[in-house]
Amino acid sequence: MPTTEPTTTKMETTATIAAETTTGRNKASPLDCGKRVVGYYSEKESTEITRLQLLNLTHAVFAYAKMRNDGSISIRNNLIQERFTNFTNRARRIRSDLKLMISIGGHENSEFFSPVIADPVKRGVFIKSISSFLREQRLDGVDLFWKWPKESESSEYVEFLRDLKIALDEHEYILSITAPQAGMDYLESGFEINEIIKHVDFVNVLTMDYYGPWPNEWGTPTGPISPLYSGVKEKKNFNVDYTMEYYTCETKKSQKFNIVIPFFVRRWKNVEEALDPGREVFRRVQLKEDKAEGEIYVVRRTIEHEKWNITNESWDENSKTSYIYNRDSKHFIVFETPKSIEAKMNYVNEMNLGGVWIWSVDMDDEKNSLLKAVVADRDCTKYSQNVVQYYC
């Protein structure tokens, strides 16, 4: 017998705010302040999505569906299918109004976007396959994470999104995409964002991965996963604020964009002295064969089981980042905390952004400490959708 769980209805809070000017400031959860809280749920983690998590999201996205070279999509294998089915069934039992979505693409499954979108026949198959999948699985929408289109493919991507949106609008399905950081290897050149914005409901901006233990010379120095402000040397613009100013000033539609809050921990090994006095978050890394050593994604539960005391963190005020450096082991970890999340959520409110997306809800600790920080009551200022808070 399936477990019967009470269904909770919470009004969908992503509607456009109609006021022409600021309507006042009060304390409220982002869900009650008209902000999106989009939670991604990974196919790879072992934990099941929980009632508390589902009650504190506006959109729950399963990542990922597999895309084939003919344009068709499906769940990758039987094990992931079981995880996906458990995810959707549990969500429907608990939240009748929660928007359930599937994401396609990502780092390991973007290789077929280029040939499929360039071929009219395969493009048609892709659109029909997405529509059929949403209908058969009773989902509310699809998220596309093409990592990354080239500048020469940008017009074709816009045309595809237009055609897909027309097909999805027949059933009022949601369409979102993931867009890259601005100012990093010109990745944004593959996105005609002024045209894309006409055909999508919202954009999840990958405002993370500015620093990491990459297997190349860019693995040094250490740095924040998702710095709100600031940078170091040639990476001075590697931060959330620079990226979001770019997208907002290009489109004048800040409420279409969500910034990411990473729930994982990032770890470097062989870490040495700070680059500059007073900026201890940026430290030199001893490369081995021109590669940094470490882990790009570490689940918070894993870090806690390794006996790291992540409540004893250091704080970088310029970037609004928490970190710990162990001088004995020369290990360095960087991660989000309630303090850094508060800074990001205040930023979303003050800059009139649409909300946040979380990668990923199943990487939080056992107490859901980060999710609780995301949805905590704080200042809520409601602006018109046309208000731009950046100096463009």
KOLKEVO-79096 format. One record per residue (C-alpha): residue in three letters; z, y, x. Coordinates in steps of 0.1 Angstrom, whole numbers, plus 5000, padded with zeros to 4 digits. Last residue first. Example, Ala and Ser with C-alpha at 12.3 -4.5 7.8 and 13.67 -1.06 7.14 Angstrom:
<rec 'SER',<5071,4989,5137>>,
<rec 'ALA',<5078,4955,5123>>,
! end
This chain:
<rec 'CYS',<4828,5502,5231>>,
<rec 'TYR',<4865,5512,5233>>,
<rec 'TYR',<4879,5482,5215>>,
<rec 'GLN',<4898,5484,5182>>,
<rec 'VAL',<4867,5479,5159>>,
<rec 'VAL',<4874,5484,5122>>,
<rec 'ASN',<4847,5470,5100>>,
<rec 'GLN',<4866,5441,5086>>,
<rec 'SER',<4891,5466,5073>>,
<rec 'TYR',<4925,5463,5089>>,
<rec 'LYS',<4957,5445,5080>>,
<rec 'THR',<4986,5449,5104>>,
<rec 'CYS',<5009,5419,5106>>,
<rec 'ASP',<5038,5421,5130>>,
<rec 'ARG',<5054,5387,5136>>,
<rec 'ASP',<5063,5355,5117>>,
<rec 'ALA',<5058,5324,5137>>,
<rec 'VAL',<5025,5305,5133>>,
<rec 'VAL',<5015,5303,5169>>,
<rec 'ALA',<5051,5297,5182>>,
<rec 'LYS',<5055,5268,5159>>,
<rec 'LEU',<5023,5254,5172>>,
<rec 'LEU',<5036,5257,5207>>,
<rec 'SER',<5069,5240,5201>>,
<rec 'ASN',<5054,5210,5182>>,
<rec 'LYS',<5087,5192,5189>>,
<rec 'GLU',<5070,5162,5205>>,
<rec 'ASP',<5051,5185,5229>>,
<rec 'ASP',<5016,5197,5221>>,
<rec 'MET',<4985,5179,5232>>,
<rec 'ASP',<4977,5166,5197>>,
<rec 'VAL',<4971,5201,5185>>,
<rec 'SER',<4942,5206,5210>>,
<rec 'TRP',<4927,5228,5221>>,
<rec 'ILE',<4938,5254,5195>>,
<rec 'TRP',<4916,5280,5178>>,
<rec 'VAL',<4928,5315,5171>>,
<rec 'GLY',<4923,5343,5146>>,
<rec 'GLY',<4897,5366,5132>>,
<rec 'LEU',<4902,5395,5157>>,
<rec 'ASN',<4915,5429,5146>>,
<rec 'MET',<4925,5440,5181>>,
<rec 'GLU',<4961,5445,5172>>,
<rec 'ASN',<4964,5412,5153>>,
<rec 'VAL',<4947,5390,5179>>,
<rec 'TYR',<4966,5408,5207>>,
<rec 'ASN',<4999,5401,5189>>,
<rec 'MET',<4990,5365,5187>>,
<rec 'LYS',<4981,5364,5224>>,
<rec 'ALA',<5014,5380,5235>>,
<rec 'GLU',<5034,5358,5213>>,
<rec 'ILE',<5015,5328,5228>>,
<rec 'SER',<5026,5339,5263>>,
<rec 'LYS',<5063,5341,5252>>,
<rec 'PRO',<5062,5309,5232>>,
<rec 'THR',<5049,5291,5263>>,
<rec 'GLU',<5014,5283,5275>>,
<rec 'PHE',<5008,5265,5308>>,
<rec 'VAL',<5003,5266,5345>>,
<rec 'ILE',<5014,5240,5370>>,
<rec 'PHE',<5016,5241,5408>>,
<rec 'HIS',<5024,5212,5431>>,
<rec 'LYS',<5033,5218,5467>>,
<rec 'SER',<5057,5189,5466>>,
<rec 'ASP',<5085,5208,5482>>,
<rec 'ARG',<5074,5243,5472>>,
<rec 'ASN',<5072,5234,5435>>,
<rec 'TYR',<5054,5263,5418>>,
<rec 'ILE',<5059,5268,5380>>,
<rec 'TYR',<5037,5289,5357>>,
<rec 'SER',<5038,5312,5326>>,
<rec 'THR',<5011,5338,5319>>,
<rec 'LYS',<5009,5373,5304>>,
<rec 'SER',<4981,5382,5329>>,
<rec 'ASN',<4998,5413,5343>>,
<rec 'GLU',<5034,5401,5336>>,
<rec 'ASP',<5032,5369,5356>>,
<rec 'TRP',<5062,5348,5345>>,
<rec 'SER',<5080,5320,5363>>,
<rec 'GLU',<5091,5289,5344>>,
<rec 'ASN',<5125,5272,5339>>,
<rec 'THR',<5117,5260,5304>>,
<rec 'ILE',<5090,5238,5319>>,
<rec 'ASN',<5116,5215,5335>>,
<rec 'TRP',<5093,5189,5350>>,
<rec 'LYS',<5109,5155,5345>>,
<rec 'GLU',<5077,5135,5347>>,
<rec 'HIS',<5082,5126,5310>>,
<rec 'GLU',<5081,5164,5303>>,
<rec 'ILE',<5047,5167,5320>>,
<rec 'THR',<5034,5137,5301>>,
<rec 'ARG',<5046,5151,5268>>,
<rec 'ARG',<5027,5183,5276>>,
<rec 'VAL',<4994,5165,5279>>,
<rec 'VAL',<4977,5171,5312>>,
<rec 'TYR',<4941,5185,5313>>,
<rec 'ILE',<4925,5197,5346>>,
<rec 'GLU',<4945,5174,5368>>,
<rec 'GLY',<4948,5180,5406>>,
<rec 'GLU',<4930,5181,5438>>,
<rec 'ALA',<4906,5209,5448>>,
<rec 'LYS',<4873,5199,5464>>,
<rec 'ASP',<4856,5211,5497>>,
<rec 'GLU',<4863,5177,5513>>,
<rec 'LYS',<4900,5182,5506>>,
<rec 'LEU',<4907,5218,5496>>,
<rec 'GLN',<4940,5235,5504>>,
<rec 'VAL',<4948,5258,5475>>,
<rec 'ARG',<4957,5294,5479>>,
<rec 'ARG',<4979,5309,5452>>,
<rec 'PHE',<4973,5333,5423>>,
<rec 'VAL',<5003,5329,5399>>,
<rec 'GLU',<5025,5345,5427>>,
<rec 'ARG',<5010,5380,5421>>,
<rec 'GLY',<5039,5400,5437>>,
<rec 'PRO',<5026,5398,5472>>,
<rec 'ASP',<4989,5389,5473>>,
<rec 'LEU',<4971,5356,5477>>,
<rec 'ALA',<5002,5335,5472>>,
<rec 'GLU',<5010,5308,5498>>,
<rec 'GLU',<5001,5271,5495>>,
<rec 'VAL',<4991,5246,5469>>,
<rec 'ASN',<4982,5210,5480>>,
<rec 'LYS',<4981,5198,5443>>,
<rec 'TRP',<4970,5218,5412>>,
<rec 'ARG',<4981,5211,5377>>,
<rec 'ARG',<4969,5223,5342>>,
<rec 'VAL',<4991,5219,5311>>,
<rec 'PHE',<4977,5214,5277>>,
<rec 'PHE',<4981,5234,5244>>,
<rec 'PRO',<4953,5258,5252>>,
<rec 'ILE',<4952,5288,5228>>,
<rec 'VAL',<4916,5298,5222>>,
<rec 'ILE',<4904,5331,5209>>,
<rec 'ASN',<4887,5334,5174>>,
<rec 'PHE',<4858,5357,5165>>,
<rec 'LYS',<4842,5367,5132>>,
<rec 'GLN',<4869,5393,5126>>,
<rec 'SER',<4857,5413,5156>>,
<rec 'LYS',<4824,5422,5140>>,
<rec 'LYS',<4810,5452,5159>>,
<rec 'THR',<4784,5428,5173>>,
<rec 'GLU',<4779,5435,5210>>,
<rec 'CYS',<4812,5455,5213>>,
<rec 'THR',<4831,5427,5198>>,
<rec 'TYR',<4816,5400,5220>>,
<rec 'TYR',<4821,5420,5252>>,
<rec 'GLU',<4856,5432,5243>>,
<rec 'MET',<4865,5396,5236>>,
<rec 'THR',<4854,5385,5271>>,
<rec 'TYR',<4871,5413,5290>>,
<rec 'ASP',<4904,5408,5270>>,
<rec 'VAL',<4905,5371,5274>>,
<rec 'ASN',<4903,5371,5312>>,
<rec 'PHE',<4880,5365,5342>>,
<rec 'ASN',<4871,5402,5348>>,
<rec 'LYS',<4889,5405,5381>>,
<rec 'LYS',<4874,5372,5394>>,
<rec 'GLU',<4858,5388,5425>>,
<rec 'LYS',<4893,5399,5436>>,
<rec 'VAL',<4920,5386,5412>>,
<rec 'GLY',<4923,5388,5375>>,
<rec 'SER',<4939,5409,5348>>,
<rec 'TYR',<4944,5404,5311>>,
<rec 'LEU',<4951,5377,5285>>,
<rec 'PRO',<4949,5350,5312>>,
<rec 'SER',<4937,5317,5297>>,
<rec 'ILE',<4942,5288,5322>>,
<rec 'PRO',<4961,5311,5345>>,
<rec 'GLY',<4954,5310,5383>>,
<rec 'THR',<4953,5288,5413>>,
<rec 'PRO',<4929,5299,5440>>,
<rec 'THR',<4910,5278,5448>>,
<rec 'GLY',<4891,5251,5428>>,
<rec 'TRP',<4860,5273,5430>>,
<rec 'GLU',<4850,5256,5462>>,
<rec 'ASN',<4842,5224,5444>>,
<rec 'PRO',<4859,5196,5424>>,
<rec 'TRP',<4876,5221,5401>>,
<rec 'PRO',<4914,5225,5402>>,
<rec 'GLY',<4912,5252,5375>>,
<rec 'TYR',<4908,5289,5369>>,
<rec 'TYR',<4889,5308,5341>>,
<rec 'ASP',<4891,5276,5320>>,
<rec 'MET',<4900,5296,5289>>,
<rec 'THR',<4886,5321,5265>>,
<rec 'LEU',<4862,5296,5250>>,
<rec 'VAL',<4853,5317,5220>>,
<rec 'ASN',<4854,5300,5186>>,
<rec 'VAL',<4828,5318,5164>>,
<rec 'PHE',<4830,5322,5127>>,
<rec 'ASP',<4811,5317,5095>>,
<rec 'VAL',<4778,5313,5112>>,
<rec 'HIS',<4742,5326,5105>>,
<rec 'LYS',<4744,5364,5110>>,
<rec 'ILE',<4766,5360,5140>>,
<rec 'ILE',<4739,5341,5158>>,
<rec 'GLU',<4716,5372,5157>>,
<rec 'ASN',<4740,5396,5174>>,
<rec 'ILE',<4752,5368,5196>>,
<rec 'GLU',<4719,5360,5212>>,
<rec 'PHE',<4737,5333,5231>>,
<rec 'GLY',<4721,5318,5263>>,
<rec 'SER',<4730,5349,5282>>,
<rec 'GLU',<4767,5343,5276>>,
<rec 'LEU',<4768,5318,5305>>,
<rec 'TYR',<4761,5347,5329>>,
<rec 'ASP',<4778,5327,5357>>,
<rec 'MET',<4811,5338,5343>>,
<rec 'GLY',<4811,5374,5329>>,
<rec 'ALA',<4817,5365,5293>>,
<rec 'GLN',<4835,5332,5284>>,
<rec 'PRO',<4814,5308,5264>>,
<rec 'ALA',<4807,5304,5226>>,
<rec 'THR',<4818,5276,5203>>,
<rec 'ILE',<4800,5275,5170>>,
<rec 'SER',<4811,5275,5133>>,
<rec 'LEU',<4794,5265,5101>>,
<rec 'ILE',<4813,5260,5068>>,
<rec 'TYR',<4797,5241,5039>>,
<rec 'GLU',<4790,5259,5007>>,
<rec 'HIS',<4769,5229,4993>>,
<rec 'GLU',<4735,5246,4993>>,
<rec 'ASP',<4748,5268,5021>>,
<rec 'LEU',<4746,5239,5045>>,
<rec 'ALA',<4708,5237,5044>>,
<rec 'ILE',<4704,5275,5048>>,
<rec 'LYS',<4730,5274,5076>>,
<rec 'LEU',<4711,5247,5095>>,
<rec 'ASP',<4678,5267,5093>>,
<rec 'ARG',<4695,5298,5107>>,
<rec 'LEU',<4714,5279,5133>>,
<rec 'PHE',<4681,5263,5145>>,
<rec 'GLU',<4663,5296,5147>>,
<rec 'VAL',<4692,5311,5167>>,
<rec 'TYR',<4692,5281,5191>>,
<rec 'GLU',<4654,5284,5195>>,
<rec 'SER',<4659,5321,5205>>,
<rec 'SER',<4686,5312,5231>>,
<rec 'GLU',<4667,5284,5248>>,
<rec 'SER',<4652,5305,5277>>,
<rec 'GLU',<4687,5320,5283>>,
<rec 'LYS',<4700,5284,5288>>,
<rec 'PRO',<4721,5267,5262>>,
<rec 'TRP',<4756,5256,5274>>,
<rec 'LYS',<4777,5235,5265>>,
<rec 'TRP',<4766,5232,5229>>,
<rec 'PHE',<4798,5231,5208>>,
<rec 'LEU',<4787,5230,5172>>,
<rec 'ASP',<4814,5231,5145>>,
<rec 'VAL',<4807,5215,5111>>,
<rec 'GLY',<4820,5220,5076>>,
<rec 'ASP',<4841,5210,5046>>,
<rec 'LEU',<4842,5173,5050>>,
<rec 'ARG',<4838,5146,5023>>,
<rec 'GLN',<4828,5119,5048>>,
<rec 'GLU',<4795,5111,5030>>,
<rec 'ARG',<4787,5147,5023>>,
<rec 'LEU',<4795,5160,5058>>,
<rec 'PHE',<4776,5132,5074>>,
<rec 'SER',<4746,5137,5052>>,
<rec 'SER',<4744,5174,5060>>,
<rec 'ILE',<4748,5167,5097>>,
<rec 'SER',<4721,5140,5096>>,
<rec 'LYS',<4697,5162,5077>>,
<rec 'ILE',<4700,5190,5102>>,
<rec 'PHE',<4697,5167,5132>>,
<rec 'VAL',<4667,5149,5116>>,
<rec 'GLY',<4650,5183,5111>>,
<rec 'ARG',<4656,5193,5147>>,
<rec 'LYS',<4642,5159,5158>>,
<rec 'VAL',<4609,5167,5140>>,
<rec 'PRO',<4608,5203,5151>>,
<rec 'ASP',<4614,5194,5188>>,
<rec 'ALA',<4631,5221,5209>>,
<rec 'ILE',<4664,5217,5190>>,
<rec 'VAL',<4665,5180,5199>>,
<rec 'PRO',<4654,5183,5235>>,
<rec 'SER',<4680,5210,5243>>,
<rec 'PHE',<4709,5196,5222>>,
<rec 'PHE',<4707,5161,5237>>,
<rec 'GLU',<4728,5166,5268>>,
<rec 'SER',<4757,5182,5250>>,
<rec 'ASN',<4779,5151,5247>>,
<rec 'GLU',<4804,5150,5276>>,
<rec 'HIS',<4814,5187,5278>>,
<rec 'GLY',<4814,5193,5241>>,
<rec 'GLY',<4789,5184,5214>>,
<rec 'ILE',<4795,5180,5177>>,
<rec 'SER',<4827,5191,5159>>,
<rec 'ILE',<4837,5178,5125>>,
<rec 'MET',<4855,5198,5099>>,
<rec 'LEU',<4883,5196,5074>>,
<rec 'LYS',<4894,5228,5056>>,
<rec 'LEU',<4929,5225,5043>>,
<rec 'ASP',<4932,5231,5005>>,
<rec 'SER',<4944,5197,4993>>,
<rec 'ARG',<4969,5195,5022>>,
<rec 'ILE',<4991,5164,5026>>,
<rec 'ARG',<4971,5136,5012>>,
<rec 'ARG',<4938,5151,5022>>,
<rec 'ALA',<4950,5155,5058>>,
<rec 'ARG',<4963,5119,5060>>,
<rec 'ASN',<4929,5105,5049>>,
<rec 'THR',<4909,5127,5072>>,
<rec 'PHE',<4929,5119,5103>>,
<rec 'ASN',<4933,5082,5095>>,
<rec 'THR',<4895,5080,5091>>,
<rec 'PHE',<4889,5098,5124>>,
<rec 'ARG',<4913,5075,5143>>,
<rec 'GLU',<4897,5044,5127>>,
<rec 'GLN',<4862,5058,5136>>,
<rec 'ILE',<4874,5064,5172>>,
<rec 'LEU',<4883,5027,5175>>,
<rec 'ASN',<4851,5016,5158>>,
<rec 'ASN',<4828,5036,5182>>,
<rec 'ARG',<4812,5070,5187>>,
<rec 'ILE',<4813,5085,5153>>,
<rec 'SER',<4778,5093,5141>>,
<rec 'ILE',<4750,5118,5146>>,
<rec 'SER',<4712,5116,5144>>,
<rec 'GLY',<4690,5140,5164>>,
<rec 'ASP',<4667,5115,5180>>,
<rec 'ASN',<4685,5118,5214>>,
<rec 'ARG',<4718,5109,5198>>,
<rec 'MET',<4748,5131,5190>>,
<rec 'LYS',<4783,5116,5189>>,
<rec 'ALA',<4809,5132,5166>>,
<rec 'TYR',<4837,5149,5185>>,
<rec 'ALA',<4863,5164,5181>>,
<rec 'PHE',<4879,5164,5147>>,
<rec 'VAL',<4885,5199,5134>>,
<rec 'ALA',<4914,5210,5112>>,
<rec 'HIS',<4910,5245,5096>>,
<rec 'THR',<4937,5268,5081>>,
<rec 'LEU',<4964,5251,5101>>,
<rec 'ASN',<5002,5251,5097>>,
<rec 'LEU',<5007,5224,5071>>,
<rec 'LEU',<4985,5200,5090>>,
<rec 'GLN',<5006,5203,5121>>,
<rec 'LEU',<5039,5197,5103>>,
<rec 'ARG',<5025,5167,5085>>,
<rec 'THR',<5014,5151,5118>>,
<rec 'ILE',<4982,5142,5135>>,
<rec 'GLU',<4984,5108,5151>>,
<rec 'THR',<4992,5104,5188>>,
<rec 'SER',<4970,5085,5212>>,
<rec 'GLU',<4947,5112,5225>>,
<rec 'LYS',<4909,5106,5231>>,
<rec 'GLU',<4892,5116,5198>>,
<rec 'SER',<4909,5150,5200>>,
<rec 'TYR',<4922,5170,5171>>,
<rec 'TYR',<4912,5207,5171>>,
<rec 'GLY',<4933,5232,5152>>,
<rec 'VAL',<4918,5263,5138>>,
<rec 'VAL',<4944,5289,5128>>,
<rec 'ARG',<4925,5316,5111>>,
<rec 'LYS',<4941,5349,5103>>,
<rec 'GLY',<4946,5366,5069>>,
<rec 'CYS',<4981,5377,5075>>,
<rec 'ASP',<4997,5349,5055>>,
<rec 'LEU',<4983,5323,5079>>,
<rec 'PRO',<4992,5346,5108>>,
<rec 'SER',<5029,5343,5096>>,
<rec 'ALA',<5042,5376,5084>>,
<rec 'LYS',<5062,5407,5093>>,
<rec 'ASN',<5049,5440,5080>>,
<rec 'ARG',<5025,5468,5091>>,
<rec 'GLY',<5004,5489,5067>>,
<rec 'THR',<4971,5491,5050>>,
<rec 'THR',<4949,5501,5079>>,
<rec 'THR',<4917,5515,5065>>,
<rec 'GLU',<4889,5504,5042>>,
<rec 'ALA',<4909,5476,5027>>,
<rec 'ALA',<4889,5445,5018>>,
<rec 'ILE',<4904,5419,5041>>,
<rec 'THR',<4878,5392,5044>>,
<rec 'ALA',<4891,5358,5032>>,
<rec 'THR',<4905,5335,5059>>,
<rec 'THR',<4938,5328,5042>>,
<rec 'GLU',<4933,5297,5022>>,
<rec 'MET',<4962,5296,4998>>,
<rec 'LYS',<4987,5268,5006>>,
<rec 'THR',<4988,5237,4985>>,
<rec 'THR',<5012,5210,4996>>,
<rec 'THR',<5005,5174,4986>>,
<rec 'PRO',<5035,5151,4987>>,
<rec 'GLU',<5030,5119,5007>>,
<rec 'THR',<5023,5084,4993>>,
<rec 'THR',<5021,5058,5019>>,
<rec 'PRO',<4992,5035,5014>>,
<rec 'MET',<5000,5000,5000>>,
! end
